[in-house]
């Protein structure tokens, strides 16, 4: 191995096979230091380097392997962006932050092991890594940034460590091969569009400490069949599970207080919904267009059933309301064409004039033990 040149006040060594070793007499690789170098095939960052700066290896299109020592604490924004031949990355246990777009568009990258010291994965950190099949998260990762793994189309399995608290907006959007997601006990928020169009995802168990499922979080997950929502979820955001056309059953825990608009709209295979006792409001169009829905177990504390909440649920034959329903809004059960039995508690709520419009087979309406002539 021979010395090749001196740059930015430190010495780099490169062998004939394209291996670059950076000596340990400096603490920082400067921004743009090796940008667009096509002769570098392997990088070994040795003991002593603490910072890989922004764009340090951007566009090194022949780079296949990177070994990052345990002393490195920070990988900067776009540090390895567009290293299209990069196949393997070992991130040492000293790294605390992986910057925005750090490995974006590394289209040959197949596997990543993220060390135990990493606390944050930046915005778009691994976006468009289309060959990535597996990710192992270290036990101290707390936040997965927005778009971090978007369009990683070969990614099949994700297991979150116990410390992950936030899954950012769009974090795994369009990961079409993703089949299994295991939420650790630390996850509190699943961001907007976090798993949109994960079309191979089949089952989700929302962890016990998740508090919020944001809007569109699982929209268009067309293979998703089963959802169990953890006991501490307070809100299911609008369109969170909309157009999950294979979803068959949903259990909504007692901790959920609000089901927002369109949360489960157009889930055309959904046949059973159990609504926990904590839910007070079912948002507008929350279950509209769920054409296979036959069984709805209504929680006792539901007070408001929003506009078009169960519109065009054309398989729904009977509904029993809890004792605390106060209001059924416009079109709530519009065109539920086989709905024949409706039962209220001891008091009849305020019912909009067209709440049951087009329910042509509705014959049996009861208020406690009394029959009602009309709705």
C-alpha positions as CSV (number, residue, x, y, z in Angstrom):
1,X,0.0,0.0,0.0
2,X,1.5,3.4,-1.0
3,X,0.8,6.9,0.1
4,X,-1.2,8.7,-2.6
5,X,-1.8,12.3,-1.5
6,X,-2.5,14.7,1.3
7,X,-5.9,16.4,1.5
8,X,-7.6,18.6,4.1
9,X,-4.7,18.3,6.5
10,X,-4.8,14.6,6.7
11,X,-3.3,11.7,4.9
12,X,-5.1,9.0,2.9
13,X,-3.7,5.8,1.7
14,X,-5.0,3.8,-1.2
15,X,-4.0,0.4,-2.5
16,X,-4.0,-0.8,-6.1
17,X,-7.3,-2.7,-5.5
18,X,-9.1,0.5,-4.7
19,X,-9.1,0.2,-0.9
20,X,-9.0,3.5,0.9
21,X,-7.7,3.6,4.5
22,X,-8.0,6.9,6.4
23,X,-5.4,7.3,9.1
24,X,-6.2,7.9,12.7
25,X,-4.4,11.2,13.2
26,X,-7.5,13.3,12.5
27,X,-11.0,13.4,14.0
28,X,-13.0,14.6,11.0
29,X,-13.4,13.7,7.3
30,X,-14.3,17.1,5.7
31,X,-17.3,17.8,3.6
32,X,-17.0,16.7,-0.1
33,X,-13.6,15.2,0.7
34,X,-14.0,12.3,-1.7
35,X,-17.1,13.3,-3.7
36,X,-17.5,11.6,-7.1
37,X,-14.2,9.6,-6.8
38,X,-14.8,6.6,-9.1
39,X,-11.5,4.9,-8.2
40,X,-12.5,4.0,-4.6
41,X,-13.9,0.5,-4.1
42,X,-13.6,0.0,-0.4
43,X,-13.3,2.4,2.6
44,X,-11.9,1.6,6.0
45,X,-12.4,4.3,8.5
46,X,-10.0,3.6,11.4
47,X,-9.8,4.3,15.1
48,X,-9.8,8.0,15.9
49,X,-12.2,9.4,13.2
50,X,-15.3,10.8,14.9
51,X,-17.1,12.6,12.2
52,X,-17.9,11.7,8.5
53,X,-19.0,15.1,7.2
54,X,-21.8,15.9,4.7
55,X,-21.2,14.6,1.2
56,X,-17.9,13.1,2.2
57,X,-18.3,10.1,-0.2
58,X,-21.2,11.3,-2.3
59,X,-21.3,9.8,-5.7
60,X,-18.5,7.3,-5.3
61,X,-20.1,5.0,-7.8
62,X,-17.5,2.2,-7.6
63,X,-17.6,1.9,-3.8
64,X,-18.8,-1.5,-2.7
65,X,-17.9,-1.8,1.0
66,X,-17.7,0.5,3.9
67,X,-16.4,-0.4,7.4
68,X,-17.0,2.3,10.0
69,X,-15.0,2.0,13.2
70,X,-16.6,2.3,16.7
71,X,-15.0,5.7,17.3
72,X,-17.2,7.4,14.6
73,X,-20.0,9.2,16.3
74,X,-21.7,11.1,13.4
75,X,-22.4,10.2,9.8
76,X,-23.3,13.4,8.0
77,X,-26.0,14.3,5.6
78,X,-25.6,12.7,2.1
79,X,-22.3,11.2,3.3
80,X,-22.7,8.1,1.0
81,X,-25.6,9.3,-1.1
82,X,-25.7,7.8,-4.6
83,X,-23.0,5.2,-4.0
84,X,-24.8,3.0,-6.4
85,X,-22.4,0.0,-6.1
86,X,-22.4,-0.1,-2.3
87,X,-23.5,-3.6,-1.1
88,X,-22.4,-3.8,2.5
89,X,-22.2,-1.3,5.4
90,X,-21.0,-2.1,8.9
91,X,-21.9,0.8,11.3
92,X,-19.8,0.7,14.4
93,X,-21.2,0.9,17.9
94,X,-20.0,4.4,18.4
95,X,-22.2,6.1,15.8
96,X,-25.0,8.1,17.4
97,X,-26.6,9.9,14.5
98,X,-27.1,8.8,10.9
99,X,-27.7,12.0,9.0
100,X,-30.3,12.9,6.4
101,X,-30.0,11.1,3.1
102,X,-26.8,9.5,4.4
103,X,-27.2,6.3,2.3
104,X,-29.9,7.5,-0.1
105,X,-30.0,5.9,-3.5
106,X,-27.5,3.2,-2.6
107,X,-29.4,1.0,-5.0
108,X,-27.1,-2.1,-4.5
109,X,-27.1,-2.1,-0.7
110,X,-28.6,-5.4,0.6
111,X,-28.2,-5.4,4.4
112,X,-27.6,-2.9,7.1
113,X,-26.7,-3.5,10.8
114,X,-27.2,-0.4,12.9
115,X,-25.1,-0.4,16.0
116,X,-26.4,-0.1,19.6
117,X,-25.3,3.5,20.0
118,X,-27.3,4.9,17.2
119,X,-30.1,7.1,18.6
120,X,-31.5,8.7,15.4
121,X,-31.9,7.7,11.8
122,X,-32.3,10.9,9.7
123,X,-34.7,12.0,7.0
124,X,-34.4,9.9,3.9
125,X,-31.4,8.1,5.3
126,X,-31.9,4.9,3.3
127,X,-34.5,6.1,0.8
128,X,-34.5,4.4,-2.6
129,X,-32.2,1.6,-1.4
130,X,-34.0,-0.8,-3.7
131,X,-31.9,-3.9,-3.0
132,X,-32.1,-3.6,0.8
133,X,-33.7,-6.8,2.2
134,X,-33.1,-6.6,5.9
135,X,-32.4,-4.0,8.6
136,X,-31.3,-4.7,12.1
137,X,-31.9,-1.9,14.5
138,X,-29.7,-1.4,17.5
139,X,-31.2,-1.3,20.9
140,X,-30.9,2.5,21.4
141,X,-32.5,3.8,18.2
142,X,-35.3,6.2,19.4
143,X,-36.4,7.9,16.2
144,X,-36.7,6.7,12.6
145,X,-36.9,9.8,10.5
146,X,-39.4,10.7,7.8
147,X,-38.9,8.9,4.5
148,X,-36.0,7.0,6.1
149,X,-36.7,3.7,4.2
150,X,-39.2,4.9,1.5
151,X,-39.1,2.9,-1.7
152,X,-36.9,0.1,-0.3
153,X,-38.9,-2.2,-2.5
154,X,-37.1,-5.5,-1.5
155,X,-37.2,-4.9,2.3
156,X,-39.1,-7.9,3.7
157,X,-38.8,-7.8,7.5
158,X,-38.5,-5.1,10.1
159,X,-38.1,-5.5,13.8
160,X,-38.0,-2.4,15.9
161,X,-35.9,-2.4,19.1
162,X,-37.3,-1.7,22.5
163,X,-36.2,1.9,22.5
164,X,-37.8,3.1,19.2
165,X,-40.4,5.7,20.1
166,X,-41.2,7.4,16.8
167,X,-41.7,6.0,13.3
168,X,-41.6,9.1,11.1
169,X,-43.9,10.2,8.4
170,X,-43.5,8.1,5.2
171,X,-40.8,6.1,6.9
172,X,-41.6,2.8,5.0
173,X,-43.9,4.0,2.3
174,X,-43.9,1.9,-0.9
175,X,-41.9,-0.9,0.7
176,X,-43.8,-3.4,-1.5
177,X,-42.1,-6.6,-0.2
178,X,-42.5,-5.8,3.5
179,X,-44.4,-8.7,5.1
180,X,-43.6,-8.6,8.8
181,X,-43.4,-5.6,11.1
182,X,-42.8,-6.2,14.8
183,X,-43.4,-3.1,17.0
184,X,-41.2,-2.9,20.1
185,X,-42.8,-1.8,23.5
186,X,-41.3,1.7,23.2
187,X,-43.1,2.8,20.0
188,X,-45.5,5.7,20.8
189,X,-46.3,7.2,17.4
190,X,-46.7,5.7,14.0
191,X,-46.4,8.7,11.6
192,X,-48.5,9.8,8.6
193,X,-48.2,7.5,5.6
194,X,-45.6,5.5,7.5
195,X,-46.5,2.2,5.8
196,X,-48.5,3.4,2.8
197,X,-48.6,0.9,0.0
198,X,-46.8,-1.8,1.8
199,X,-48.7,-4.2,-0.4
200,X,-47.3,-7.4,1.0
201,X,-47.9,-6.6,4.7
202,X,-50.3,-9.2,6.2
203,X,-50.5,-8.7,9.9
204,X,-50.0,-5.9,12.4
205,X,-49.9,-6.0,16.1
206,X,-49.7,-2.5,17.4
207,X,-47.5,-2.3,20.4
208,X,-48.8,-1.7,24.0
209,X,-47.4,1.8,24.3
210,X,-48.5,3.2,20.9
211,X,-50.6,6.3,21.6
212,X,-51.3,7.6,18.1
213,X,-51.7,6.0,14.7
214,X,-51.5,9.1,12.4
215,X,-53.5,9.7,9.3
216,X,-52.9,7.4,6.3
217,X,-50.4,5.3,8.3
218,X,-51.4,2.0,6.6
219,X,-53.5,3.2,3.6
220,X,-53.4,0.9,0.6
221,X,-51.8,-2.0,2.5
222,X,-53.8,-4.3,0.2
223,X,-52.6,-7.7,1.7
224,X,-53.2,-6.7,5.3
225,X,-55.6,-9.2,6.9
226,X,-55.6,-8.6,10.6
227,X,-55.0,-5.7,12.9
228,X,-54.8,-5.7,16.7
229,X,-54.7,-2.3,18.2
230,X,-52.8,-1.9,21.5
231,X,-54.4,-0.9,24.7
232,X,-52.9,2.6,24.9
233,X,-53.8,3.9,21.4
234,X,-55.9,7.0,21.9
235,X,-56.5,8.0,18.3
236,X,-56.8,6.2,15.0
237,X,-56.1,8.9,12.4
238,X,-58.1,9.7,9.3
239,X,-57.7,7.2,6.5
240,X,-55.2,5.2,8.7
241,X,-56.4,1.9,7.3
242,X,-58.4,3.1,4.3
243,X,-58.4,0.8,1.2
244,X,-56.8,-2.2,3.0
245,X,-58.9,-4.4,0.8
246,X,-57.9,-7.7,2.4
247,X,-58.5,-6.7,6.0
248,X,-61.0,-9.0,7.5
249,X,-61.1,-8.2,11.2
250,X,-60.3,-5.3,13.5
251,X,-60.1,-5.3,17.3
252,X,-60.1,-1.7,18.6
253,X,-58.9,-1.6,22.2
254,X,-60.7,0.0,25.1
255,X,-58.1,2.8,25.2
256,X,-59.1,4.3,21.8
257,X,-61.2,7.4,22.2
258,X,-61.7,8.5,18.7
259,X,-61.9,6.9,15.3
260,X,-61.3,9.6,12.8
261,X,-62.9,10.1,9.3
262,X,-62.4,7.4,6.7
263,X,-60.2,5.4,9.1
264,X,-61.3,2.1,7.7
265,X,-63.2,3.2,4.6
266,X,-63.3,0.9,1.6
267,X,-61.9,-2.1,3.5
268,X,-64.0,-4.3,1.3
269,X,-63.2,-7.6,3.0
270,X,-63.7,-6.4,6.5
271,X,-66.5,-8.5,8.1
272,X,-66.1,-8.0,11.9
273,X,-65.4,-4.9,13.9
274,X,-65.2,-4.8,17.7
275,X,-65.2,-1.3,19.1
276,X,-63.8,-0.9,22.5
277,X,-65.6,0.8,25.4
278,X,-63.3,3.9,25.3
279,X,-64.5,5.1,21.9
280,X,-66.8,8.1,22.1
281,X,-66.9,9.2,18.5
282,X,-66.9,7.3,15.2
283,X,-65.8,9.8,12.6
284,X,-67.4,10.6,9.2
285,X,-67.1,7.8,6.7
286,X,-65.0,5.8,9.2
287,X,-66.3,2.4,7.8
288,X,-68.0,3.6,4.6
289,X,-67.9,1.2,1.7
290,X,-67.0,-1.8,3.8
291,X,-69.2,-4.0,1.7
292,X,-68.5,-7.2,3.5
293,X,-69.1,-5.9,7.0
294,X,-71.6,-8.1,8.8
295,X,-70.8,-7.7,12.5
296,X,-70.3,-4.5,14.5
297,X,-69.9,-4.8,18.3
298,X,-70.5,-1.2,19.4
299,X,-68.7,0.0,22.6
300,X,-70.9,1.2,25.4
301,X,-69.5,4.7,25.5
302,X,-70.0,5.6,21.8
303,X,-71.8,9.0,21.8
304,X,-71.7,10.2,18.2
305,X,-71.8,8.2,15.0
306,X,-70.5,10.6,12.3
307,X,-71.8,11.4,8.8
308,X,-71.7,8.5,6.4
309,X,-69.9,6.4,9.1
310,X,-71.3,3.1,7.8
311,X,-72.6,4.2,4.4
312,X,-72.9,1.5,1.8
313,X,-72.0,-1.3,4.2
314,X,-74.2,-3.5,2.0
315,X,-73.8,-6.8,4.1
316,X,-74.7,-5.2,7.5
317,X,-77.9,-6.9,8.7
318,X,-78.2,-5.7,12.3
319,X,-76.8,-3.1,14.6
320,X,-77.1,-2.8,18.4
321,X,-76.2,0.6,19.8
322,X,-74.7,1.1,23.3
323,X,-76.7,3.0,26.0
324,X,-74.8,6.3,25.6
325,X,-75.4,7.1,21.9
326,X,-76.6,10.7,21.7
327,X,-76.5,11.5,18.0
328,X,-76.5,9.6,14.6
329,X,-75.5,12.0,11.8
330,X,-76.5,12.4,8.2
331,X,-76.2,9.3,6.0
332,X,-74.6,7.3,8.8
333,X,-76.2,4.1,7.5
334,X,-77.2,5.3,4.0
335,X,-77.7,2.4,1.5
336,X,-77.1,-0.3,4.0
337,X,-79.5,-2.3,1.8
338,X,-79.8,-5.5,3.9
339,X,-80.0,-3.8,7.3
340,X,-83.2,-5.2,8.9
341,X,-82.7,-4.9,12.7
342,X,-81.7,-1.8,14.8
343,X,-81.7,-1.8,18.5
344,X,-81.2,1.2,20.8
345,X,-80.8,1.4,24.6
346,X,-83.4,2.9,26.9
347,X,-83.3,6.3,25.2
348,X,-83.5,7.1,21.5
349,X,-80.7,9.4,20.3
350,X,-81.0,12.4,17.9
351,X,-81.2,10.8,14.5
352,X,-80.7,12.9,11.3
353,X,-83.6,12.6,8.9
354,X,-81.7,10.7,6.3
355,X,-79.4,8.7,8.6
356,X,-81.0,5.4,7.4
357,X,-81.8,6.5,3.9
358,X,-82.0,3.7,1.4
359,X,-82.2,1.0,4.0
360,X,-85.0,-0.7,2.1
361,X,-85.2,-3.9,4.3
362,X,-85.2,-2.2,7.7
363,X,-88.2,-3.6,9.5
364,X,-87.4,-4.1,13.2
365,X,-86.4,-1.1,15.3
366,X,-86.4,-1.3,19.1
367,X,-85.9,1.1,21.9
368,X,-85.2,-1.2,24.9
369,X,-88.2,-3.5,24.8
370,X,-90.4,-1.2,22.8
371,X,-90.8,-1.3,19.0
372,X,-90.4,1.9,17.0
373,X,-92.6,2.6,14.1
374,X,-90.1,4.6,12.2
375,X,-86.6,6.2,12.3
